[in-house]
């Protein structure tokens, strides 16, 4: 049974972004399987704690490999499925966003950077992004949504976290001098959330691709021009907002030269719509989405080279 709580916690939208599980599925799992059972804010909104988010990320990844989510949750609730045993990081380390954001909101950027430096030494790059930087960016957005952040605090925190991602991206590019393939990455007009674009660009550089990042708030026709002139192997776009998403999908469906991958918080709830427009939705973790993108791309290439073998 859920409890009314004054603790901030994560909203259902934030949990959906962090886990790749749609808001609808989270509600269904709660009703059907008894997990997760979130607390409730004074206003009645669901609030999930860090342990629940950690468990949901793990359960969602296992379910994408073909295992029944009902059976997985039953095993977890019975104590037969342990979460996080494959990583030495504690729950606080996995979701270290709040302490970092606390320092940034206090104007103590030096302490926040020092915390990030220590975590950088302990965690591989993708784990640092998934377990620290992404939750920190979500935490900033959550505090803003709840009215717990001033504009100057949100700007300070976001710019610092983006700056860290940019430095990591620059290092990854230097260590990837001979990329095998290229991909254009960005966000469409009206969407100004740069975090997802930076994270996917970093992940693709680490995977040996050249990420041609075009930033955010760019009309689809500009992506069309970039595809025609630069001739990349693929196009990947982040959708944090769902405003005008049907219109944007229709515009994207006209780009035929490359496969188009779409990810981000809004795609979790619009997967079928994306597929109807010939787009490939990515809804897992950063690591899972990167693997899916590369696997889907290679499968498409095999089908193009051998049309007689549709299975690839």
C-alpha positions in Angstrom: 0.0 0.0 0.0 1.4 3.4 -1.0 2.1 6.0 1.7 1.7 9.8 1.6 5.2 11.2 1.7 7.0 14.6 1.8 10.1 13.0 0.3 10.8 14.3 -3.2 11.4 11.0 -5.0 11.1 10.5 -8.7 7.9 11.2 -10.7 6.5 8.5 -12.9 7.7 10.5 -16.0 11.2 10.6 -14.6 11.1 6.9 -13.8 9.9 6.2 -17.4 12.9 8.2 -18.8 15.4 6.4 -16.5 14.1 2.9 -17.1 12.6 2.9 -20.6 9.3 1.6 -19.2 6.3 3.5 -20.3 4.1 5.3 -17.7 1.2 3.0 -18.7 3.3 -0.1 -18.1 4.4 1.2 -14.7 0.8 1.6 -13.7 -0.1 -1.8 -15.0 2.8 -3.5 -13.2 1.7 -1.8 -10.0 -1.8 -3.0 -10.3 -1.2 -6.5 -11.7 2.0 -7.6 -10.0 2.2 -5.4 -6.9 5.5 -3.7 -7.9 6.5 -1.0 -7.9 4.3 0.5 -5.2 5.3 4.2 -5.0 4.7 6.7 -2.3 2.3 9.4 -3.0 2.9 13.1 -2.7 0.6 15.4 -0.8 -1.1 16.2 -4.1 -1.5 12.5 -4.9 1.2 12.0 -7.5 3.3 8.9 -7.6 6.9 9.2 -6.1 9.4 6.4 -6.6 12.6 6.0 -4.5 16.1 5.2 -5.8 15.9 1.5 -4.8 12.7 1.1 -6.9 14.3 2.8 -9.9 17.4 0.6 -9.6 15.2 -2.5 -9.5 13.0 -1.3 -12.4 16.1 -0.7 -14.6 17.3 -4.2 -14.0 13.9 -5.9 -14.4 13.2 -3.9 -17.6 16.6 -5.0 -19.1 15.9 -8.6 -18.3 12.4 -8.4 -19.7 13.7 -7.1 -23.0 15.8 -10.3 -23.4 12.5 -12.2 -23.5 11.8 -13.1 -19.9 8.3 -12.7 -18.5 8.0 -9.5 -16.5 5.4 -11.1 -14.2 7.8 -13.9 -13.4 10.7 -11.6 -12.9 8.8 -9.4 -10.5 7.5 -12.4 -8.6 11.1 -13.7 -8.2 12.3 -10.2 -7.1 9.5 -9.9 -4.5 10.3 -13.4 -3.2 14.0 -12.5 -2.8 15.1 -15.0 -5.5 16.3 -12.3 -7.9 19.0 -10.0 -6.5 19.3 -6.6 -8.0 22.7 -4.9 -8.5 24.9 -7.9 -7.7 26.8 -7.4 -11.0 28.1 -4.0 -9.9 30.1 -2.8 -6.9 28.3 0.5 -6.9 25.8 1.1 -4.1 22.3 2.5 -4.7 23.6 5.9 -3.7 26.5 5.7 -6.1 24.1 4.5 -8.9 21.9 7.5 -8.4 24.3 10.1 -7.2 22.5 12.9 -9.0 21.0 14.4 -5.9 24.2 15.1 -4.0 25.8 16.6 -7.1 22.8 18.7 -7.9 22.6 19.8 -4.2 26.1 21.2 -4.5 25.3 22.9 -7.8 22.1 24.5 -6.5 24.2 25.8 -3.6 26.6 27.4 -6.0 29.4 25.1 -4.9 30.5 24.0 -8.4 34.0 23.0 -7.2 32.6 20.4 -4.8 30.2 19.1 -7.5 33.0 18.8 -10.0 35.2 17.0 -7.3 32.4 14.5 -6.7 32.1 13.9 -10.4 35.9 13.5 -10.7 35.9 10.8 -7.9 33.0 8.9 -9.6 34.8 9.2 -13.0 37.8 7.3 -11.5 35.6 4.5 -10.2 33.0 4.0 -12.9 33.4 3.1 -16.6 32.2 5.9 -18.9 28.8 4.5 -19.8 28.0 3.5 -16.2 29.0 7.0 -15.1 26.5 8.4 -17.6 23.7 6.0 -16.8 24.2 6.0 -13.0 25.2 9.5 -12.3 24.9 12.1 -15.1 21.5 11.1 -16.5 19.9 10.8 -13.1 21.4 14.2 -12.2 19.9 15.8 -15.2 16.5 14.2 -14.5 16.8 15.4 -10.9 17.4 19.0 -12.1 14.2 18.7 -14.2 12.2 17.2 -11.4 13.2 20.0 -9.0 12.3 22.6 -11.6 8.9 20.9 -12.2 8.2 20.8 -8.4 9.1 24.5 -8.1 12.1 23.7 -5.9 14.6 25.4 -8.3 15.3 29.0 -9.4 16.1 29.7 -13.0 19.7 30.5 -12.2 20.1 27.2 -10.3 18.7 25.1 -13.1 21.0 26.9 -15.6 24.1 26.4 -13.4 23.4 22.7 -12.9 22.4 21.9 -16.5 25.4 23.7 -18.0 27.8 22.0 -15.6 26.5 18.5 -16.4 26.4 19.2 -20.1 29.9 20.5 -19.8 31.0 17.3 -18.3 29.4 15.3 -21.1 31.0 17.6 -23.7 34.5 16.9 -22.3 33.8 13.2 -22.2 32.6 13.4 -25.8 35.7 15.2 -26.9 37.9 12.6 -25.3 35.9 9.8 -26.9 36.4 11.4 -30.3 40.1 11.7 -29.8 40.2 8.0 -29.0 38.2 7.1 -32.1 40.4 8.4 -34.9 39.2 6.0 -37.6 35.4 5.5 -37.2 33.9 2.8 -39.3 30.5 4.5 -39.7 28.8 7.8 -39.1 25.5 8.9 -37.6 23.8 12.3 -37.4 22.3 12.9 -33.9 20.1 15.8 -32.7 16.7 16.9 -31.7 13.9 18.4 -33.8 12.4 21.9 -33.8 10.7 22.7 -30.5 12.8 20.3 -28.4 15.7 22.1 -26.6 16.8 19.2 -24.3 20.5 18.6 -25.2 21.3 15.9 -22.6 20.0 13.0 -24.6 21.8 14.2 -27.8 25.1 14.4 -25.9 24.7 11.0 -24.2 23.9 9.2 -27.4 26.7 10.9 -29.3 29.1 9.8 -26.6 27.8 6.2 -26.6 28.1 6.0 -30.4 31.7 7.4 -30.4 32.6 4.7 -27.8 31.1 2.1 -30.1 33.4 3.2 -32.9 31.0 5.4 -34.9 31.5 9.1 -35.7 28.7 11.1 -34.1 27.8 14.2 -36.1 25.9 16.1 -33.5 23.6 18.9 -34.8 22.4 19.9 -31.3 18.7 20.7 -30.6 15.7 22.7 -31.9 16.5 22.0 -35.6 13.8 21.7 -38.3 13.5 18.3 -40.0 14.3 19.8 -43.4 17.8 20.7 -42.0 18.3 17.0 -41.1 17.2 16.1 -44.6 19.8 18.5 -46.1 22.5 17.1 -43.8 21.7 13.5 -44.8 21.8 14.4 -48.5 25.1 16.3 -48.3 27.0 14.3 -45.6 25.6 10.9 -46.5 25.8 9.3 -43.0 24.9 5.7 -42.3 22.0 6.6 -40.0 20.1 9.3 -38.3 19.1 9.3 -34.6 16.9 11.9 -33.0 15.9 12.5 -29.4 12.3 13.3 -28.4 11.9 14.5 -24.9 8.7 16.4 -25.7 5.7 14.9 -27.4 4.4 18.2 -28.7 3.7 17.9 -32.5 5.3 14.4 -32.5 2.9 13.1 -35.2 3.8 16.0 -37.5 7.5 15.5 -36.9 7.2 11.7 -37.6 5.4 12.5 -40.8 8.2 14.9 -41.8 10.9 12.3 -40.9 9.2 9.6 -42.9 10.1 11.5 -46.1 13.8 10.9 -45.5 14.4 7.6 -47.3 18.2 7.5 -47.7 19.1 6.2 -44.2 17.4 4.4 -41.3 16.0 6.8 -38.7 16.2 5.9 -35.0 14.1 7.8 -32.5 14.6 7.7 -28.7 14.0 9.7 -25.6 11.3 10.0 -23.0 8.4 10.6 -25.4 9.2 7.6 -27.6 8.5 5.2 -24.7 4.8 6.1 -25.1 4.8 6.5 -28.9 6.6 3.3 -30.2 3.7 2.1 -32.4 3.3 5.5 -33.9 7.0 5.7 -34.7 6.9 2.3 -36.4 3.9 3.3 -38.5 6.0 6.1 -39.9 8.9 3.7 -40.7 11.0 4.9 -37.8 12.9 2.6 -35.4 12.1 3.3 -31.7 14.8 3.0 -29.0 13.4 2.7 -25.5 16.0 1.0 -23.3 18.9 2.3 -21.3 21.7 4.2 -23.0 23.7 1.0 -23.3 20.7 -1.1 -24.4 19.6 1.5 -27.0 23.1 1.8 -28.4 23.3 -2.0 -28.8 19.8 -2.1 -30.4 20.7 0.7 -32.8 23.8 -1.1 -34.0 22.2 -4.5 -34.2 19.2 -3.1 -36.1 21.4 -1.2 -38.5 23.5 -4.3 -39.2 20.4 -6.4 -39.8 19.1 -3.8 -42.3 22.4 -3.8 -44.1 22.4 -7.6 -44.4 18.9 -7.5 -45.8 19.9 -4.9 -48.4 22.9 -7.0 -49.4 20.9 -10.3 -49.5 17.2 -9.4 -50.3 16.5 -13.1 -50.7 17.1 -13.7 -47.0 14.7 -11.4 -45.2 15.7 -12.9 -41.8 19.2 -11.4 -42.2 
